[in-house]
């Protein structure tokens, strides 16, 4: 009995303004009919009361079974790029549905919830709707659940039914195209060539093998041939694995501005663009955001870029010691290849640690954001202390380039690529 009462209350709560007006008019007409003794007025009162209540009963008795399939294309999209969501609904019941008003719930960051009308669907029939969304802020957002509103032909009652499931879409930072660097400073020491290993060991047979049909005769190693009495050729040198470390300064106090135009969002976009650039060039990438251990991505995995972007899609400005922790990880683990640091406000302690890292023979590129320019109404030139910090970084072997809010990541990277001093490929070889 209680469930029936609960359903009745829920149905009555779905009365529209028109339905409530009819009920109110019916009650008023009934009172007037009793007071005045008018039978005709009583008939009108009954009609006004029965019509909305009959509509409520009709809607509560209609049991719709509708299946939903939601497809998001692409499932991962960058800030400012459109995504398309396709909703495919199927009437799983035998009875024909009424006209349905559908609304798919989305977070405010993705815009207003899309609304559309679904025409009557006979039993077993499908209907599809497609809409577009554009995100202005990176993150991982839920899409749904879909809500359906059904109303009676007279507009007296309106009931809402929601699907329980939802999907998620990942909005990654805005990506910028970057020019490639020369290979000099990007070689890591994890996969040294066989020729170098042979030179260290002094054994010719480490770098040679028996001649095979089809081998280039220019690769014949005559000393090993004379020693073994059979034709020997040099093995092909296997290139070392290329690696790049991207360090992002996530300290909240190191950045200025709010929202998509803040220096932090610029820095995240720069880190994402750099990481994807090197990943597409088949580098192993290590992303350092704080003191959490960071492993190398697989340069031959098609999902390397996606994993890096999903991590950067949800990164938030954090604790004041995040940069110190990231530098500690970098010092402990060492560095193979190039290091690119995207930095906010620095103090002398952090600049000294970065300089010491460079003095150990492991330099890289430091993109230093001129964060005061991201403050509202504040555009100031470089101060003496800032020039001193830049000098400390350059003294440690870093190629330093400043970033300003009016510049794109591509512009700053072009300057960095022109100023970077390439290291010898053997630096850091293990």
Steps between C-alpha positions, in 0.01 A plus 500: 500500500779741588677465162171578326455811713858605427442458128179699521675783680782498244247512219305787655826690546541481123192709434581793276377855554207421274412188697518680833286780359236249389495341844471836671221607267322169556514538877377858480221404261393215727478730802298754302268226369428381855448851633284615210331168441579495129522154342653627176782662692557172685537312171763751390681457832510123456637537148770740617604261778483175304697615196841565671456200733426275202814629329704420811356147511569447131866602533561289810357194326723543196816293554765583244811286457762691307862400437776755457842487334722808525806544278749785544728591208782542574513364858795730566494859374715809557376829643307699242446206265145374440383154597196320362267295716261257333203365694326194361174403669291191443145432613528159665129474574220406263293813561564820314661782695368851518697804394795527739703802604859388569775682688855370538670629812844654453723703736488881464856495365366327188215744444122488535330157519383401151123453461317339213162346413457132415207411281277203574685170475312178424609185680851390401575816305821702544564873496833681498596854598842668468617818670831681545682636805811715536698513823678815611669334800698177511392218728310173515127560475193276535245499218150405611283356628241560231165623627174443311187703559165369383176697501137426422325638188335778701818614676351438844776282643869455434712215640879469490690173473881477516742238380741383768820479294730772373824527305814708539694718261860614551583857400877528469704822495522701181780364280730708281720381211871514585808501282736204553834529672813341359574161647817605683378564849215253500685170494476296815751248627270205552562344159859575399615376161674170456799669342555711814471188718759326286740792526474493879553127526771479236365175358447504127264204495246690713434733207526245216317194373527245220438615146149429374386494140387848401723689747670813368868420433589847625416374849765225494723519809841383366678468835235262634496318165875438520476391862213255452579378152151574373329807363373724783290817476432783742167489675263786431513761771183511704396851594468591860157575638406867485351645817371833626388608847227764531488671840195716578496750786161433666539726804192718548706792630724490193220600262270796441159557345178300506320267267607405149711816470718431803872436487441152640278403205763641262764287672285186485435558130873545442587180688236306306614634162865418577423151631284412199759646261777276631270199536408529132872504420530162677663630819447342836331769710514551875257752648591651839231698684590444864675242715305206357717242324485541123586224256592524135232466237538237232615686186351228279160498666221670313345603833806683635366843407154417627623393842706816539211721393251334734734562790538866405125537440431474873814651656431782745717765662636345816724533802787744543757221516389328176794638300756402764354149508512472120862619496586245769355225282699632205823503701444149637396339174745690283424605147528331164476747218356847500322664796235766432380693806189722481536732798299768677636740763838382629689579816877477533480162671315339208722676245808372683372141494426526130843650441667218691316250288640665189853516643492122534512484121126451449368827365188578307242763411334719764182683396458769764158664513498873571208445736450863615373574149214255557374710793201718418609854415864429576759496223849540634838457342770267629639595840857471623419193708343331199808569288713350776287183504525470122878541530514221758315265265717588202808460713385145570484421129129559442373665184253748648215662311233724652131460426246783492119475493475651151722223361384156395677182602625467141658845511685429824613157381641649180714731713608211721589283200716779362684561827551149632860377504502136403689265726735231379312175428727311738401714800314287750580171328499214742 
